[in-house]
Amino acid sequence: MPSMNPDGFEAVLKPDCFYNKGRENSNFYDLNRNFPDAFEFNTVPRQPETVAVMKWLNTETFVLSANLHGGALVASYPFDNGVPATGTLYSRSLTPDDDVFQYLARTYASRNPDMRKRNPCRTKIEFPGGIVNGYFWYPLKGGMQDYNYIWAQCFEITLELSCCKYPRKEKLPSFWNENKDSLIDYIKQVHIGVKGQIFDQNGTPLPNVTVEVQDRKHVCPYRTNKFGEYYLLLLPGVYVIEVTVPGHNPHLTEVTIPPKSQNFSALKKDILLPFTGQLDHIPESDPLCPIIPLYRDLQGHSAATKPSLFLFLVTLFHILFK
């Protein structure tokens, strides 16, 4: 998708490093604040461009994506918004897949010669390794990357590729040269983790079946597509996949993700459910979960969101001697 905001692109007649005229669409709405939010209600009128993207996300099984911006040099990863359950009391907001997101952001930043510097744009905030948690940088409501991860089952990061908000067209060749290796390496990461199909006893693919990894379940459970396919981005290690079909006990399968993907493919693991007879009809849902703030009343979902003793002691020391 070359641009989600063609109106904003056309509105800028003269490139400028700081002026933000092209940020909004023709209705004067920022589209990256226009998506449903999982942490608080977003009452801003949904714009046609946003609705089109949301519909597009339902037409394909997207697994990995990135959105490209200007104004900084950093790879930002979810969440952009948050609640105490995701770690906001400690100036961060982490997903259940935080290890994967940090890996994805580092994969991109490490191949960009300027992004991997701590402060290439000479701003007040530094980005060690060229990556940052979105909420830690600055919280925002209605962003696209949080929506994609929660409701579209698609891991997305935000790539800020230029210190200038709107650089001159003469810079495009250098942008390509600086980001080509990063883009290619990032695209390859769609092949990490595990993928496969879920079948019933008769070998029939099962759509809309919940497929989650124990200890990293999503607030909107990930499910198979219409072909019974599932995709889970995971780093090397041992995991237990939990498949849940309405009316049946969860089916557990242990998988070991090898250190390197084989032939540009995630580990393939088809799962045959040991159910006899015809399964009850599994209703399809679109969207998979209601478009409401799903995280409002949730407890902490990961040990990564909880403070360590070291963090507590550092915080206490800071308070006592500030």
GUVEX-253222 format. One record per residue (C-alpha): residue in three letters; x, y, z. Coordinates in pm, 1 decimal. Layout:
% residues N
<pt r="ALA" u="X" v="Y" w="Z"/>
...
END
This chain:
% residues 322
<pt r="MET" u="0.0" v="0.0" w="0.0"/>
<pt r="PRO" u="198.2" v="303.6" w="-124.4"/>
<pt r="SER" u="7.7" v="547.8" w="96.8"/>
<pt r="MET" u="-276.8" v="523.1" w="342.7"/>
<pt r="ASN" u="-319.8" v="899.7" w="326.9"/>
<pt r="PRO" u="-314.3" v="1017.3" w="-37.5"/>
<pt r="ASP" u="-497.5" v="1337.6" w="58.0"/>
<pt r="GLY" u="-223.6" v="1427.9" w="302.6"/>
<pt r="PHE" u="43.3" v="1348.2" w="46.4"/>
<pt r="GLU" u="-117.0" v="1578.3" w="-210.8"/>
<pt r="ALA" u="-164.3" v="1855.1" w="45.4"/>
<pt r="VAL" u="209.1" v="1910.4" w="90.4"/>
<pt r="LEU" u="340.1" v="2127.4" w="-191.6"/>
<pt r="LYS" u="682.7" v="2201.0" w="-48.7"/>
<pt r="PRO" u="894.8" v="1949.2" w="142.9"/>
<pt r="ASP" u="966.9" v="2049.8" w="500.2"/>
<pt r="CYS" u="1149.2" v="1876.4" w="783.0"/>
<pt r="PHE" u="920.9" v="2001.8" w="1058.2"/>
<pt r="TYR" u="588.0" v="2120.3" w="913.8"/>
<pt r="ASN" u="307.8" v="1866.9" w="958.5"/>
<pt r="LYS" u="45.6" v="1982.0" w="708.0"/>
<pt r="GLY" u="16.0" v="1643.0" w="533.6"/>
<pt r="ARG" u="-45.3" v="1447.8" w="851.9"/>
<pt r="GLU" u="-426.9" v="1462.7" w="826.4"/>
<pt r="ASN" u="-664.0" v="1350.8" w="553.3"/>
<pt r="SER" u="-901.8" v="1586.1" w="370.9"/>
<pt r="ASN" u="-1144.1" v="1563.7" w="666.4"/>
<pt r="PHE" u="-867.2" v="1682.6" w="901.8"/>
<pt r="TYR" u="-825.6" v="1353.9" w="1088.8"/>
<pt r="ASP" u="-497.8" v="1182.5" w="1173.5"/>
<pt r="LEU" u="-544.9" v="829.9" w="1035.5"/>
<pt r="ASN" u="-289.9" v="683.2" w="1276.5"/>
<pt r="ARG" u="-516.0" v="788.8" w="1563.0"/>
<pt r="ASN" u="-831.4" v="663.2" w="1393.3"/>
<pt r="PHE" u="-834.8" v="286.5" w="1452.2"/>
<pt r="PRO" u="-1027.2" v="107.9" w="1728.9"/>
<pt r="ASP" u="-824.8" v="95.4" w="2049.9"/>
<pt r="ALA" u="-791.5" v="-200.9" w="2284.1"/>
<pt r="PHE" u="-727.6" v="11.6" w="2593.1"/>
<pt r="GLU" u="-982.2" v="294.8" w="2579.8"/>
<pt r="PHE" u="-1275.6" v="394.9" w="2362.2"/>
<pt r="ASN" u="-1177.4" v="584.7" w="2050.4"/>
<pt r="THR" u="-1474.8" v="807.1" w="1965.7"/>
<pt r="VAL" u="-1313.4" v="982.5" w="1668.9"/>
<pt r="PRO" u="-1529.1" v="930.6" w="1356.1"/>
<pt r="ARG" u="-1388.6" v="639.8" w="1155.2"/>
<pt r="GLN" u="-1252.5" v="766.3" w="824.7"/>
<pt r="PRO" u="-1298.4" v="597.6" w="482.4"/>
<pt r="GLU" u="-927.5" v="521.6" w="455.6"/>
<pt r="THR" u="-928.0" v="349.7" w="795.8"/>
<pt r="VAL" u="-1239.5" v="147.9" w="714.0"/>
<pt r="ALA" u="-1083.1" v="39.0" w="383.7"/>
<pt r="VAL" u="-768.9" v="-85.3" w="559.4"/>
<pt r="MET" u="-970.9" v="-269.2" w="824.2"/>
<pt r="LYS" u="-1169.8" v="-445.6" w="550.6"/>
<pt r="TRP" u="-850.3" v="-525.2" w="359.8"/>
<pt r="LEU" u="-702.7" v="-691.0" w="667.4"/>
<pt r="ASN" u="-997.9" v="-932.1" w="670.5"/>
<pt r="THR" u="-945.9" v="-1041.7" w="309.9"/>
<pt r="GLU" u="-606.3" v="-1205.9" w="360.5"/>
<pt r="THR" u="-420.8" v="-1386.7" w="636.7"/>
<pt r="PHE" u="-160.8" v="-1120.3" w="704.4"/>
<pt r="VAL" u="112.3" v="-1239.6" w="942.7"/>
<pt r="LEU" u="379.2" v="-966.4" w="943.3"/>
<pt r="SER" u="366.2" v="-601.1" w="843.3"/>
<pt r="ALA" u="521.9" v="-260.5" w="898.3"/>
<pt r="ASN" u="405.4" v="95.1" w="851.4"/>
<pt r="LEU" u="652.9" v="357.6" w="734.1"/>
<pt r="HIS" u="672.8" v="712.3" w="871.1"/>
<pt r="GLY" u="900.5" v="1014.6" w="871.1"/>
<pt r="GLY" u="1013.7" v="1237.0" w="1156.3"/>
<pt r="ALA" u="1259.6" v="1012.6" w="1342.3"/>
<pt r="LEU" u="1496.4" v="720.1" w="1289.6"/>
<pt r="VAL" u="1377.7" v="427.0" w="1499.8"/>
<pt r="ALA" u="1187.2" v="97.5" w="1488.5"/>
<pt r="SER" u="894.8" v="123.0" w="1731.7"/>
<pt r="TYR" u="709.7" v="-186.2" w="1852.1"/>
<pt r="PRO" u="373.9" v="-240.2" w="2032.4"/>
<pt r="PHE" u="198.9" v="-146.4" w="2236.0"/>
<pt r="ASP" u="146.0" v="222.6" w="2164.3"/>
<pt r="ASN" u="-125.9" v="247.9" w="2428.6"/>
<pt r="GLY" u="-166.0" v="50.7" w="2748.1"/>
<pt r="VAL" u="-301.9" v="-15.6" w="3094.6"/>
<pt r="PRO" u="-130.5" v="-122.5" w="3419.1"/>
<pt r="ALA" u="-175.9" v="-486.9" w="3316.3"/>
<pt r="THR" u="58.6" v="-427.2" w="3021.2"/>
<pt r="GLY" u="318.1" v="-243.2" w="3229.9"/>
<pt r="THR" u="228.0" v="124.4" w="3205.5"/>
<pt r="LEU" u="316.3" v="184.6" w="3571.1"/>
<pt r="TYR" u="675.1" v="121.9" w="3459.4"/>
<pt r="SER" u="659.8" v="350.5" w="3152.5"/>
<pt r="ARG" u="613.3" v="71.2" w="2901.8"/>
<pt r="SER" u="335.3" v="-137.5" w="2749.3"/>
<pt r="LEU" u="434.1" v="-489.0" w="2648.8"/>
<pt r="THR" u="255.9" v="-751.1" w="2440.7"/>
<pt r="PRO" u="256.5" v="-1123.4" w="2527.0"/>
<pt r="ASP" u="498.7" v="-1154.1" w="2231.7"/>
<pt r="ASP" u="741.2" v="-886.7" w="2350.0"/>
<pt r="ASP" u="1046.1" v="-1104.5" w="2280.0"/>
<pt r="VAL" u="939.3" v="-1147.0" w="1918.1"/>
<pt r="PHE" u="862.5" v="-777.5" w="1872.6"/>
<pt r="GLN" u="1197.6" v="-668.0" w="2012.5"/>
<pt r="TYR" u="1366.3" v="-920.0" w="1783.8"/>
<pt r="LEU" u="1175.0" v="-790.0" w="1480.3"/>
<pt r="ALA" u="1257.6" v="-427.1" w="1560.5"/>
<pt r="ARG" u="1627.0" v="-510.9" w="1612.0"/>
<pt r="THR" u="1633.6" v="-708.4" w="1288.4"/>
<pt r="TYR" u="1530.3" v="-397.1" w="1098.4"/>
<pt r="ALA" u="1734.0" v="-141.4" w="1290.0"/>
<pt r="SER" u="2054.8" v="-346.5" w="1286.3"/>
<pt r="ARG" u="2075.9" v="-333.6" w="905.9"/>
<pt r="ASN" u="2012.5" v="41.2" w="880.4"/>
<pt r="PRO" u="2343.7" v="227.5" w="922.3"/>
<pt r="ASP" u="2188.2" v="537.0" w="1083.3"/>
<pt r="MET" u="1896.3" v="385.8" w="1272.2"/>
<pt r="ARG" u="2118.3" v="166.9" w="1489.3"/>
<pt r="LYS" u="2286.5" v="478.3" w="1630.7"/>
<pt r="ARG" u="2152.0" v="592.9" w="1968.8"/>
<pt r="ASN" u="2042.5" v="940.3" w="1859.4"/>
<pt r="PRO" u="2090.4" v="1001.0" w="1486.4"/>
<pt r="CYS" u="1839.2" v="1289.9" w="1476.2"/>
<pt r="ARG" u="1991.4" v="1459.4" w="1783.7"/>
<pt r="THR" u="1665.3" v="1474.1" w="1976.0"/>
<pt r="LYS" u="1603.6" v="1474.9" w="2350.9"/>
<pt r="ILE" u="1535.6" v="1100.2" w="2365.1"/>
<pt r="GLU" u="1783.9" v="827.6" w="2270.5"/>
<pt r="PHE" u="1696.7" v="490.1" w="2117.9"/>
<pt r="PRO" u="1954.5" v="227.0" w="2219.6"/>
<pt r="GLY" u="1998.8" v="-12.3" w="1929.7"/>
<pt r="GLY" u="1756.8" v="193.6" w="1720.9"/>
<pt r="ILE" u="1441.0" v="44.5" w="1876.3"/>
<pt r="VAL" u="1180.4" v="163.5" w="2126.3"/>
<pt r="ASN" u="857.7" v="48.1" w="2285.5"/>
<pt r="GLY" u="581.9" v="270.4" w="2145.4"/>
<pt r="TYR" u="425.6" v="353.5" w="2481.3"/>
<pt r="PHE" u="765.6" v="431.6" w="2635.2"/>
<pt r="TRP" u="832.3" v="678.3" w="2353.5"/>
<pt r="TYR" u="490.4" v="844.5" w="2377.9"/>
<pt r="PRO" u="146.1" v="691.2" w="2435.2"/>
<pt r="LEU" u="-110.1" v="721.5" w="2158.5"/>
<pt r="LYS" u="-468.6" v="604.1" w="2108.5"/>
<pt r="GLY" u="-606.2" v="453.2" w="1787.7"/>
<pt r="GLY" u="-279.8" v="351.3" w="1621.9"/>
<pt r="MET" u="-259.7" v="100.9" w="1338.4"/>
<pt r="GLN" u="8.3" v="-129.2" w="1477.2"/>
<pt r="ASP" u="-187.8" v="-210.4" w="1795.0"/>
<pt r="TYR" u="-503.6" v="-271.3" w="1591.3"/>
<pt r="ASN" u="-325.6" v="-506.2" w="1349.7"/>
<pt r="TYR" u="-172.2" v="-712.6" w="1628.0"/>
<pt r="ILE" u="-487.5" v="-745.8" w="1837.1"/>
<pt r="TRP" u="-768.5" v="-774.3" w="1582.7"/>
<pt r="ALA" u="-596.5" v="-880.9" w="1258.9"/>
<pt r="GLN" u="-350.8" v="-1136.0" w="1406.4"/>
<pt r="CYS" u="-71.6" v="-951.6" w="1226.7"/>
<pt r="PHE" u="256.4" v="-853.7" w="1394.5"/>
<pt r="GLU" u="328.0" v="-494.5" w="1295.3"/>
<pt r="ILE" u="596.8" v="-244.7" w="1388.7"/>
<pt r="THR" u="629.9" v="123.0" w="1301.6"/>
<pt r="LEU" u="938.3" v="228.8" w="1106.8"/>
<pt r="GLU" u="1044.1" v="592.0" w="1133.1"/>
<pt r="LEU" u="1284.5" v="632.4" w="840.8"/>
<pt r="SER" u="1377.2" v="999.0" w="822.7"/>
<pt r="CYS" u="1465.0" v="1281.3" w="1059.1"/>
<pt r="CYS" u="1266.0" v="1500.0" w="820.7"/>
<pt r="LYS" u="887.3" v="1471.9" w="824.3"/>
<pt r="TYR" u="869.6" v="1534.3" w="449.8"/>
<pt r="PRO" u="1210.4" v="1500.3" w="280.4"/>
<pt r="ARG" u="1281.8" v="1607.5" w="-75.5"/>
<pt r="LYS" u="1230.4" v="1358.8" w="-358.0"/>
<pt r="GLU" u="1602.4" v="1374.6" w="-438.5"/>
<pt r="LYS" u="1659.8" v="1180.7" w="-118.1"/>
<pt r="LEU" u="1460.6" v="876.1" w="-233.7"/>
<pt r="PRO" u="1757.5" v="685.7" w="-383.1"/>
<pt r="SER" u="1954.3" v="722.4" w="-60.8"/>
<pt r="PHE" u="1651.8" v="613.2" w="145.2"/>
<pt r="TRP" u="1627.7" v="300.6" w="-65.4"/>
<pt r="ASN" u="1998.3" v="224.6" w="-27.0"/>
<pt r="GLU" u="1982.6" v="276.7" w="350.0"/>
<pt r="ASN" u="1671.2" v="61.3" w="399.3"/>
<pt r="LYS" u="1692.4" v="-208.7" w="130.8"/>
<pt r="ASP" u="1879.7" v="-463.7" w="343.3"/>
<pt r="SER" u="1659.6" v="-391.3" w="644.3"/>
<pt r="LEU" u="1339.9" v="-435.9" w="444.0"/>
<pt r="ILE" u="1452.7" v="-765.1" w="292.3"/>
<pt r="ASP" u="1568.0" v="-902.2" w="627.2"/>
<pt r="TYR" u="1243.2" v="-793.5" w="790.7"/>
<pt r="ILE" u="1029.5" v="-962.2" w="525.2"/>
<pt r="LYS" u="1221.0" v="-1286.3" w="581.5"/>
<pt r="GLN" u="1106.1" v="-1292.6" w="944.0"/>
<pt r="VAL" u="759.1" v="-1404.5" w="833.8"/>
<pt r="HIS" u="924.1" v="-1749.5" w="827.0"/>
<pt r="ILE" u="1001.2" v="-1771.1" w="1199.5"/>
<pt r="GLY" u="788.3" v="-1975.0" w="1437.3"/>
<pt r="VAL" u="534.4" v="-2239.5" w="1346.2"/>
<pt r="LYS" u="251.2" v="-2277.8" w="1095.1"/>
<pt r="GLY" u="10.5" v="-2549.6" w="988.1"/>
<pt r="GLN" u="-348.8" v="-2660.4" w="959.6"/>
<pt r="ILE" u="-597.1" v="-2795.1" w="1211.4"/>
<pt r="PHE" u="-797.8" v="-3102.5" w="1099.8"/>
<pt r="ASP" u="-1078.4" v="-3305.4" w="1250.3"/>
<pt r="GLN" u="-1068.4" v="-3686.7" w="1269.0"/>
<pt r="ASN" u="-1188.6" v="-3706.6" w="907.6"/>
<pt r="GLY" u="-912.1" v="-3480.2" w="776.3"/>
<pt r="THR" u="-1139.5" v="-3180.2" w="727.1"/>
<pt r="PRO" u="-971.5" v="-2841.5" w="787.1"/>
<pt r="LEU" u="-1134.1" v="-2651.4" w="1074.2"/>
<pt r="PRO" u="-1181.9" v="-2273.8" w="1039.6"/>
<pt r="ASN" u="-1216.3" v="-2032.6" w="1332.2"/>
<pt r="VAL" u="-1053.3" v="-2268.4" w="1583.2"/>
<pt r="THR" u="-854.2" v="-2099.9" w="1860.7"/>
<pt r="VAL" u="-479.6" v="-2172.2" w="1835.6"/>
<pt r="GLU" u="-267.5" v="-2017.9" w="2109.0"/>
<pt r="VAL" u="66.0" v="-2076.5" w="2279.3"/>
<pt r="GLN" u="43.9" v="-2145.3" w="2650.3"/>
<pt r="ASP" u="182.9" v="-1860.3" w="2862.9"/>
<pt r="ARG" u="145.8" v="-1603.5" w="2582.5"/>
<pt r="LYS" u="-225.4" v="-1593.3" w="2505.5"/>
<pt r="HIS" u="-368.3" v="-1294.3" w="2323.8"/>
<pt r="VAL" u="-652.3" v="-1080.0" w="2454.9"/>
<pt r="CYS" u="-828.5" v="-1159.3" w="2127.0"/>
<pt r="PRO" u="-739.0" v="-1528.5" w="2077.1"/>
<pt r="TYR" u="-568.1" v="-1612.8" w="1749.9"/>
<pt r="ARG" u="-772.6" v="-1845.2" w="1529.5"/>
<pt r="THR" u="-745.3" v="-2045.5" w="1211.4"/>
<pt r="ASN" u="-851.4" v="-1890.2" w="881.4"/>
<pt r="LYS" u="-1112.9" v="-2029.8" w="643.4"/>
<pt r="PHE" u="-866.1" v="-2298.3" w="530.0"/>
<pt r="GLY" u="-797.1" v="-2414.4" w="885.7"/>
<pt r="GLU" u="-449.8" v="-2255.0" w="871.0"/>
<pt r="TYR" u="-268.0" v="-2094.6" w="1164.3"/>
<pt r="TYR" u="52.4" v="-1891.5" w="1187.2"/>
<pt r="LEU" u="241.5" v="-1813.5" w="1508.9"/>
<pt r="LEU" u="559.8" v="-1604.5" w="1504.8"/>
<pt r="LEU" u="792.9" v="-1744.2" w="1769.9"/>
<pt r="LEU" u="1163.8" v="-1738.7" w="1851.6"/>
<pt r="PRO" u="1357.6" v="-2067.3" w="1882.1"/>
<pt r="GLY" u="1251.6" v="-2272.8" w="2184.5"/>
<pt r="VAL" u="1002.0" v="-2525.0" w="2315.5"/>
<pt r="TYR" u="634.5" v="-2427.5" w="2324.7"/>
<pt r="VAL" u="298.5" v="-2587.9" w="2394.9"/>
<pt r="ILE" u="29.1" v="-2509.7" w="2138.7"/>
<pt r="GLU" u="-324.3" v="-2515.8" w="2275.9"/>
<pt r="VAL" u="-604.9" v="-2578.0" w="2025.5"/>
<pt r="THR" u="-957.2" v="-2511.5" w="2150.0"/>
<pt r="VAL" u="-1278.6" v="-2619.8" w="1978.4"/>
<pt r="PRO" u="-1615.6" v="-2527.4" w="2133.1"/>
<pt r="GLY" u="-1758.5" v="-2820.9" w="2327.2"/>
<pt r="HIS" u="-1426.1" v="-3005.0" w="2362.1"/>
<pt r="ASN" u="-1132.9" v="-2998.7" w="2600.2"/>
<pt r="PRO" u="-821.6" v="-2810.8" w="2480.8"/>
<pt r="HIS" u="-582.4" v="-3019.3" w="2272.7"/>
<pt r="LEU" u="-213.8" v="-2967.0" w="2363.6"/>
<pt r="THR" u="80.7" v="-3018.7" w="2128.8"/>
<pt r="GLU" u="446.0" v="-2955.1" w="2214.1"/>
<pt r="VAL" u="665.3" v="-2808.8" w="1940.4"/>
<pt r="THR" u="1034.0" v="-2721.3" w="1924.4"/>
<pt r="ILE" u="1126.0" v="-2424.3" w="1706.2"/>
<pt r="PRO" u="1477.3" v="-2479.6" w="1563.6"/>
<pt r="PRO" u="1742.4" v="-2205.2" w="1571.6"/>
<pt r="LYS" u="1706.3" v="-2137.9" w="1196.8"/>
<pt r="SER" u="1409.5" v="-2167.7" w="963.9"/>
<pt r="GLN" u="1440.9" v="-2437.7" w="701.0"/>
<pt r="ASN" u="1426.8" v="-2330.1" w="335.1"/>
<pt r="PHE" u="1255.8" v="-2001.5" w="421.8"/>
<pt r="SER" u="971.3" v="-2174.0" w="597.7"/>
<pt r="ALA" u="844.6" v="-2172.0" w="952.4"/>
<pt r="LEU" u="824.3" v="-2509.5" w="1126.3"/>
<pt r="LYS" u="524.0" v="-2686.2" w="974.7"/>
<pt r="LYS" u="304.3" v="-2861.5" w="1226.1"/>
<pt r="ASP" u="-37.6" v="-2987.4" w="1121.2"/>
<pt r="ILE" u="-258.9" v="-3094.7" w="1409.9"/>
<pt r="LEU" u="-515.9" v="-3372.9" w="1382.9"/>
<pt r="LEU" u="-773.2" v="-3344.5" w="1658.0"/>
<pt r="PRO" u="-867.2" v="-3680.9" w="1813.0"/>
<pt r="PHE" u="-1239.3" v="-3615.2" w="1799.0"/>
<pt r="THR" u="-1467.6" v="-3888.8" w="1672.5"/>
<pt r="GLY" u="-1783.4" v="-3813.5" w="1479.7"/>
<pt r="GLN" u="-1885.1" v="-3487.4" w="1320.5"/>
<pt r="LEU" u="-1776.5" v="-3175.3" w="1504.9"/>
<pt r="ASP" u="-2042.0" v="-2924.6" w="1590.1"/>
<pt r="HIS" u="-2059.8" v="-2630.7" w="1353.3"/>
<pt r="ILE" u="-1796.6" v="-2374.8" w="1448.2"/>
<pt r="PRO" u="-1943.3" v="-2028.0" w="1393.6"/>
<pt r="GLU" u="-1727.2" v="-1783.8" w="1201.9"/>
<pt r="SER" u="-1685.2" v="-1438.8" w="1348.0"/>
<pt r="ASP" u="-1586.4" v="-1121.0" w="1167.7"/>
<pt r="PRO" u="-1421.9" v="-947.3" w="1340.2"/>
<pt r="LEU" u="-1274.3" v="-1219.4" w="1559.1"/>
<pt r="CYS" u="-1342.7" v="-1022.1" w="1876.9"/>
<pt r="PRO" u="-1569.3" v="-725.5" w="1953.0"/>
<pt r="ILE" u="-1422.1" v="-385.7" w="1869.3"/>
<pt r="ILE" u="-1412.6" v="-262.7" w="2228.7"/>
<pt r="PRO" u="-1133.5" v="-185.9" w="2477.6"/>
<pt r="LEU" u="-1053.1" v="-551.6" w="2549.8"/>
<pt r="TYR" u="-772.8" v="-469.4" w="2795.3"/>
<pt r="ARG" u="-970.0" v="-246.8" w="3032.1"/>
<pt r="ASP" u="-1034.1" v="-500.4" w="3308.3"/>
<pt r="LEU" u="-750.5" v="-743.9" w="3243.1"/>
<pt r="GLN" u="-485.4" v="-851.1" w="3491.7"/>
<pt r="GLY" u="-117.8" v="-871.9" w="3391.9"/>
<pt r="HIS" u="-68.9" v="-1112.4" w="3100.2"/>
<pt r="SER" u="303.8" v="-1168.9" w="3119.7"/>
<pt r="ALA" u="587.3" v="-1179.4" w="3368.2"/>
<pt r="ALA" u="749.5" v="-917.2" w="3145.9"/>
<pt r="THR" u="492.0" v="-661.6" w="3262.2"/>
<pt r="LYS" u="567.9" v="-717.5" w="3629.9"/>
<pt r="PRO" u="842.3" v="-528.8" w="3810.7"/>
<pt r="SER" u="1153.8" v="-713.4" w="3910.3"/>
<pt r="LEU" u="1312.5" v="-669.3" w="4252.8"/>
<pt r="PHE" u="1598.2" v="-486.6" w="4082.5"/>
<pt r="LEU" u="1358.0" v="-239.5" w="3919.2"/>
<pt r="PHE" u="1182.1" v="-184.4" w="4251.4"/>
<pt r="LEU" u="1508.7" v="-113.0" w="4431.2"/>
<pt r="VAL" u="1627.0" v="124.7" w="4158.1"/>
<pt r="THR" u="1294.0" v="309.9" w="4172.0"/>
<pt r="LEU" u="1309.6" v="333.2" w="4553.2"/>
<pt r="PHE" u="1667.0" v="460.6" w="4537.6"/>
<pt r="HIS" u="1562.1" v="723.8" w="4285.2"/>
<pt r="ILE" u="1272.2" v="841.3" w="4503.6"/>
<pt r="LEU" u="1483.5" v="863.7" w="4819.9"/>
<pt r="PHE" u="1770.9" v="1051.9" w="4664.9"/>
<pt r="LYS" u="1602.0" v="1259.6" w="4394.8"/>
END
